[in-house]
Amino acid sequence: MIIIELNEFSAELLRNIADRGSLRHVQSILSDHHTKTSTTDFYDSGFLEPWVQWVSVHTGTPSATHSVKHLGDIPNLNQEQMWERWSKRGIRSVIWGVMNGSRREAAGCEVFIPDPWAFSEDAYPSGYQSLISLPRYLAKNYLDFSKVKAALEGAKLVGRLVSGMRFGDFLHGLRLFWRGYSNFGSANVVFIVFFEYLSAMAFIRVKIPCATTDSEALP
């Protein structure tokens, strides 16, 4: 099972872009059967609301219950997140770029990549830390950062992503980058798309070690 969490997006706008750009994979996802779930729970903090609401999604509890109201409050969370529940049931998981979440003691969570702005959380295993080091460094030092330091962290980030994918994936990523650069120059979106593609491919290629229980192999 794959769960994709899209933050702050409009389904109608996404469908329009998919149709205009003939994005067949996005069109395929949007054409599947859907159900809608809504909630009246809200918290007007004046900050980034998704950091609050994603905790509600991951725990199944309203903000009035979990009391996480700001980015960085996650160490104070008392409720279990869904990957912690999965772990207790013997279900393994890979959590990639989750917002305002924590791996905590979820032994079945084989890979955990937090959002870079949750400074209290580190990647697991530690070899994945380079995926969040650059954005975390820039977030902490955006008024006065070293270009050399940023370049080194960027090289580590790309190197870690490339090491987790096939060489052909990386070549295709370079083609996408060149196409974007040719059309839009050095616009931020060109680099963001390049990073997101490499990140997606590294996620797809993650190999979870086979584990067994006394009775049967886990799925």
C-alpha positions in Angstrom: 0.0 0.0 0.0 1.2 3.5 -0.9 -0.2 6.6 0.8 0.7 9.9 -0.9 0.0 13.0 1.2 -0.5 16.2 -0.9 -0.3 19.4 1.1 -2.2 22.6 0.3 -3.4 21.6 -3.1 -6.6 21.9 -5.2 -7.9 18.8 -6.9 -9.6 20.9 -9.6 -6.4 22.8 -10.3 -4.4 19.5 -10.4 -6.8 18.0 -12.8 -6.7 21.0 -15.0 -2.9 21.0 -15.2 -2.9 17.2 -15.8 -5.2 17.6 -18.7 -3.4 20.6 -20.2 0.0 18.9 -19.9 -1.3 15.4 -20.8 0.1 14.0 -17.5 -1.2 10.5 -18.0 -0.1 9.1 -14.6 -1.7 12.0 -12.7 -4.8 11.6 -14.9 -4.9 7.9 -14.0 -4.8 8.6 -10.3 -7.5 11.3 -10.5 -9.7 8.9 -12.5 -9.7 6.2 -9.8 -12.6 5.8 -7.4 -12.5 8.3 -4.6 -14.1 9.0 -1.2 -14.1 12.3 0.6 -13.6 12.9 4.3 -14.0 16.3 5.9 -13.6 17.6 9.4 -14.8 20.6 11.3 -11.7 20.6 13.4 -9.5 23.7 12.9 -7.1 25.8 14.8 -6.5 29.4 13.7 -3.0 29.9 15.1 -1.7 32.5 12.6 1.0 30.0 11.6 1.1 27.1 9.1 -2.1 25.2 9.7 -0.9 22.0 7.8 1.6 21.4 10.5 -1.3 21.1 12.9 -3.7 19.2 10.7 -1.3 16.5 9.5 -0.9 15.5 13.2 -4.6 15.0 13.3 -4.5 12.9 10.1 -1.6 10.7 11.5 -3.2 10.2 14.9 -6.9 10.2 14.0 -7.5 12.7 16.8 -8.5 16.4 16.6 -6.1 19.2 17.6 -8.2 19.7 20.8 -7.0 16.2 21.8 -3.5 16.0 20.6 -2.7 19.7 21.4 0.0 20.0 18.8 -0.5 23.5 17.6 2.8 24.6 16.2 5.6 23.2 14.1 8.1 21.7 16.6 5.5 20.6 19.2 5.7 17.0 18.0 8.0 15.8 20.9 5.0 16.6 23.2 2.6 14.3 21.3 1.0 11.7 23.5 -1.1 9.9 20.8 0.2 7.1 18.6 0.8 7.9 14.9 -0.4 5.4 12.3 3.1 4.0 11.6 3.5 3.2 15.3 0.2 1.3 15.2 1.4 -0.6 12.1 4.6 -1.5 13.8 2.8 -3.0 16.7 0.8 -5.2 14.2 4.0 -6.3 12.5 3.6 -4.1 9.5 6.7 -2.5 8.1 6.7 0.9 6.6 8.8 3.6 4.9 7.9 7.2 5.9 9.3 9.7 3.4 9.2 13.4 4.0 6.3 13.3 6.5 5.1 16.6 8.0 5.4 17.2 11.7 5.9 13.5 12.5 8.2 11.4 14.6 9.4 7.8 14.2 9.8 7.4 18.0 9.8 3.7 18.9 8.2 2.3 15.8 10.6 -0.6 15.2 8.7 -1.6 12.0 9.4 1.8 10.5 12.5 0.8 8.4 13.1 4.3 6.9 11.9 7.6 8.4 12.6 10.9 6.7 11.0 13.9 8.6 10.3 17.2 7.1 13.5 19.4 7.4 11.7 22.0 9.5 10.9 19.7 12.3 14.3 20.3 14.0 13.7 17.9 16.8 13.5 14.9 14.4 16.4 13.1 12.6 16.3 10.7 9.7 16.5 7.0 10.3 18.7 5.2 9.6 21.3 8.0 10.1 22.7 7.6 6.6 19.6 9.4 5.3 20.3 12.5 7.4 22.0 14.2 4.4 18.6 14.4 2.7 17.4 17.0 5.2 20.7 18.6 6.2 20.8 21.2 3.4 17.2 22.6 3.8 17.6 22.4 7.6 20.9 24.4 7.4 19.3 27.0 5.2 16.2 27.3 7.4 18.4 27.9 10.4 20.8 30.3 8.7 18.8 31.9 5.9 19.9 35.4 6.9 23.6 34.6 7.0 24.6 31.3 5.4 27.8 30.1 3.8 27.6 29.3 0.1 30.5 26.8 0.5 28.6 25.0 3.3 25.4 25.0 1.3 27.2 23.7 -1.7 28.8 20.9 0.3 25.5 19.9 1.9 23.8 20.0 -1.6 26.4 17.7 -3.0 25.9 15.3 -0.1 22.1 15.4 -0.7 22.3 14.7 -4.4 25.0 12.0 -3.7 22.7 10.2 -1.2 19.8 10.3 -3.6 21.8 9.0 -6.5 23.3 6.2 -4.5 19.8 4.9 -3.8 18.6 4.7 -7.4 19.5 3.2 -10.8 21.9 5.1 -13.0 19.2 5.4 -15.6 17.0 7.2 -13.1 19.7 9.8 -12.6 20.2 10.3 -16.3 16.5 10.8 -16.8 16.6 13.3 -14.0 19.4 15.2 -15.7 17.3 15.3 -18.9 14.4 16.7 -17.0 16.7 19.3 -15.4 18.1 20.4 -18.8 14.6 20.6 -20.3 13.5 22.8 -17.4 16.6 24.9 -17.5 16.3 25.4 -21.3 12.7 26.7 -20.8 12.9 28.6 -17.6 16.5 29.3 -16.9 17.6 29.2 -13.2 14.1 29.6 -11.8 13.7 27.9 -8.4 11.1 25.5 -9.8 13.7 23.9 -12.1 15.8 22.9 -9.1 12.8 21.9 -7.1 11.5 19.6 -9.8 15.0 18.0 -10.2 15.2 17.4 -6.5 11.6 16.0 -6.2 12.2 13.6 -9.1 15.5 12.3 -7.5 13.7 12.0 -4.2 10.8 10.1 -5.7 13.1 7.7 -7.5 15.2 7.1 -4.3 11.9 6.4 -2.4 10.7 3.9 -5.1 14.1 2.1 -5.0 14.2 1.7 -1.2 14.6 -2.0 -0.4 13.1 -3.1 3.0 15.0 -6.1 4.4 13.0 -9.3 4.5 11.9 -10.1 8.0 10.1 -13.1 9.4 8.1 -14.0 12.5 8.0 -17.4 14.1 5.1 -18.4 11.9 5.3 -16.6 8.6 7.0 -14.0 6.5 5.7 -10.5 7.0 4.1 -9.0 3.9 
